[in-house]
Amino acid sequence: MTDATVTSRRDDRAVGRASASRALHAGARDARLHGWLFLLPALAAYSLFVLWPLVTSFRYSLYKWDGVAAPQWVGLANYKTVFSNPVLVSVLGHAFQLIIYFSAIPVILGLIVASVMRRVVGGRIGSVARTVLFLPQVVPLVAAGIAWSWVLSYNGVVNQALSAIGLGSVTRAWLGDFGFALPAVGIIGVWVLLGFCTVLLLVGMSKIDPALYEASQLDGAGAIREFFSITLPSLRQEIGVCVTVTVIAALSAFDIVYISTSGGPGDATMVPGLEIYQLAFYNREVGLASALAVVLMVLVLVCVLPIQWFVNRGDGS
């Protein structure tokens, strides 16, 4: 075989490899293009209904505007008002207080209830128990708020039960008391979110390898030791989802508060979502309402992003 023949074959192989590489890149480019085409409708809807309102809210927050007359540029004055007005500061404080009721209590109780159900309740009884616990997620929040308003009223079931056991001296209009209105709203949030957390954590527990529990029992570990050494570490993702969803629910609460107390008595249960609504549509302070909405969005991100970082960090991602 001559040198010219060898060189010719090498050139042919090089040309073939180059052609294959070009075809591969063209295929990848076409695949990306097709992917973007499939994504385009969802991206357009997200931009129209999420990104554009977000940009518009930030733009409105830089103006003093009643929604009708020409807006007046005020720069960051609305944000200064949000953090200097005692009423608005207390509104933000109420949202963080609700995190205890909407997030901490449902997640902790959900872990306990799910652990007990996994060990004790099974079969058809377990299915019924999960259905009953998850029922508040199906009930509309407006209906739940109305029902709990009756339950917690002065002549409601709670006060009747307290009077029946000799505690009539502590009865009160729970949603109309300045000191107890916000915790009462928080209890409604616990009722709504407990089933969600419990069912999600039960699903997570069902994915844990039973061999881990068998090995721990052979080593003499009790139920509490199993919970902290096996169950809790294995539920990192599920707990992260529960905390994320419930924290967002606490910071963006509106339906339950609006129906049960309308922010009263006074401003005892006023939360950011309801305050934004009243500022924009009752007080006609669109700029200040937009500034509070932007601040609320930032607070949600500040609370949620560390949770996601912690969950992903634990998975080594």
N, C-alpha and C positions, 0 to 999 in steps of 0.2 A: 504494500500500500504506500502510495507516494505521499510526500508531505502536503501537496496541494489537496489531495483527497481528505486527509486528516483535518486540515484547516477548514475545508468546506463543510465537513460534518460538524466541527465545533461551532462554525458560524450558524449552521442550521439549528443546532441545539440552543444556541444563545437566542436566535430569533424566536424559536418556539417558546423558550422560557419568558422572553419579553412579551410575546403575544398572550401567553397564559396569565402573566402578571397584569397586563392591561385588561384582560377579560375579567379577572378577579376583582380588580379595582372598580371596573364598570358595574359589575354585579353588586358590589357593596354599595356603590353610589346609588344605584337604582333602588336597592333595598331601603336605604336611608330616605330616599325621596318618597317611596311608597309609605314608609312609616310616618313621615311628616304629613302626607296627604290624609292618612287615617286620623292623625292627631289634630289636624287643622280644625274640624268642626268643634271639638271639645275646647281647643285653645281659643277659638273665636268666642264661644259662649263664656268661658272663664274670663276672658279679657273684657267682654261687654258687661257682665254682671258682677264681677269682682274687682278687677284691676281698675277699670274706668271709674266706678263709684269711689274706690279708694283714693285715686288721684284727685277726683272732684272734691271729696271731703277735705283733703288736705288743702286744696286751693281755697275752698270756702272758709277754712279755719283761719286764714290770713286776712279775712275781711269782717267788718261789722255789717250785717245784712239781716233784714227782717223778712226776706223772701219775696218782697214786692218792689221796694224802692231800689235805687242804684246802690250797689255795695260800696262801702268806704274801706280803703286799705288801712289796716291797723297793725300789720306785721305779726309779731309774736305776742301781742297784747292779750289775745284770747287765752293763750297757753299760760301766761302769767296769772290771769284770773283763775284758771283751773286750779293752780297750785297755791293761790293766795286767798281765795274765797273759802271761808270756814265751812260753808254748806257743801261745796263741791269736794273739799278735802274729806269731809265726813262721809260723803257718798262713796268715795273711793275706799275709805276705811271699812264701810259696811260690806263692800264686795270681798275684801280680804277676810273679814270675819266669816262670811258665808263659805269660804273655802274649808273652814273647819267642819261645817255641817254637810256641805255638798260633796266634799272630797275625803277628808281624813276619816270621818266616822263611817261613811259607806264602805270605804276600802278596808278599814280595820274589821268592821263587823262582817263584811263580805268574806274576808279570809277565815274568820272564826266559823261563820255559818257554813261555808263551803267545806271546811275541814271536818266539821261534825257530820254534815250530810254525806261526805265521802266515806266516813268510817261507820256510820250508824244507819243512815237511810238509803235504801236501794229499791230497785224494781219499780213497780207502779207507784208506790208511795213517794219515791224520790222524784218521779216524773211530775206527779201532782204538786209536790212541794216546789219544784223549779217553776212550774207554770204559775202558781200563786205568787211566788216572789217576783217573777218577771211581769206580772200583770200591770203594775204601775207604768211600765214603759209603753204599754199599749193604750192606756187611758189617756185621752187628750189632757194636756196640762191645764187648759181652761176648766174642764170638768173637775179635775183634781183640785184646783184652787177653790172652786165653789163648794165642793164636798167638804174640804178641810175647813173652810170658813164656817160651815154649819157645825162641824165637829168641835171646833175650838171657840165657838161663840159662848156667851155667858150661860145660856141654857143648853149648851151642847153636850155631847156624850161624855167628853172628858170631865167636865164639871159635875155632871150627874154621877159619874163613877167615883170621883173624889168625895162627893157628899155621901155616897152610899157607904164608903168605908170610914167615915168620920173625919174627913179632911175638908169639910166645907169651908173652913176658915181660909184656905189657900186658893179657893176658886176665884176666878176673875175672867174678864174678857181678854183672852190671851193675845189675840191679834190687835187689841185696842189698848194694850198696856205699854207704856213707853219703855219699860225695862225688859219686858218679855216678848214684845212683838217680833223682833229680829230673830231670837232663838226659836220662836214658834214657826216662823217662815223657814228657818233652817231645818226644823224637824220634818216639814213637808218635803224639803229637798232630800233628806235622808230616806224618807219613804219612797220617793220616786227613783232614786239612784241605787238603792241597796240591791234590788233584784238584778239590775244590769251587772253590777260588780260581782255578785255571787255567782250568777250563771257563767260569766266569762271566766272567773277563777276556777269554777268546777270543770269547765272544758279544759283549762290548762292543767288541772290536776289529773284529768283522765289520760293525758299524754305522758305522764311521768312513769318511768319503767317500774313495774311492781317489784322487780328483783331488788331494787334499792331499799324498799321497805322491808322485804324479807331478810335482806342482809343486816339491816339495822336491828330488826327484832332478834336475830340470832346473836347479835352483839349485846343484847340487853337494853337497847334504847327504848325509852317510853314515848308516849304520844307527843309530849312537848318537845323532846329532843328530836323526834322525827320531823316535827313541824319546822323547827328552826334550822335543822341541818340538811333536810331534803326538800320539803315542800316549798318553803319560802325562797331559797335560791333558784329553784326550778321555775318559779313563776315571775321571773324578772320582766319578761316581755308583757305578760298579761297585767301585772301590776302597773307597768308603765302606761299601758293603754287606759286602764281604769283611772289612774291619776290624771292623765292628760285630758280625758273626756270630762271628768268631774270638775277639774279646775276651770276649764273653759265654761262649763255650765254655771259655775259659781260666779265667775267674773261677768258673764253675759246674761245673767238671770233677768227675766222680764215677765214672762207669762204668769208665773205663780204669784209674784209680788204684785203685779198690776191687778189681778183678779182678787187676791185675798186681802190686801191692805191699801193698794194704790199709793204706796210709799208712806202711809201714815202709821201711827198717829204722829202728826207733825211731819218730821223728816226721819223718823226713827227707823224706817225700813226702806228709805230711798236708796236705790242702787243705780249704778251708771247707766244701764240700759233704759230704765224708766226716766232718769233725769234727762238723758239725751232726747227722749221722746217729748217730754214736757217743755224743755227749752226750745226745741225746734217748732212744735206745733201749737203750743199754748202761749209761751212767752215770745215767740217769733224772734228768737236769738239764734239764727241759723249758724252764724260764725262760731259762737261759743259752743253750741251743740256739736259742731263738726270738730272743734278742737278737743272736746271731751271724748268724742268717738275715736280720734286718732290716739289720744293718750291711752284709752282703754285697749286699743289694738296693740300698742307697744307693751302695755302691762301683760297682756295675754302672751305675747312672744317672750317676754322676760321670764315669765313663769313656766312656759311650756318647753322652750328650747333647752334649758338645763336638764329637764326631765328626760327628754329624748337623748341628749348627750350622755347622760348617766346610763340609760338603758343600752344604747349602742356601745358604749365603752365597756360595759360588762360582757358584751358578746364578742369583744375583740375587733369590732368593725370600725 
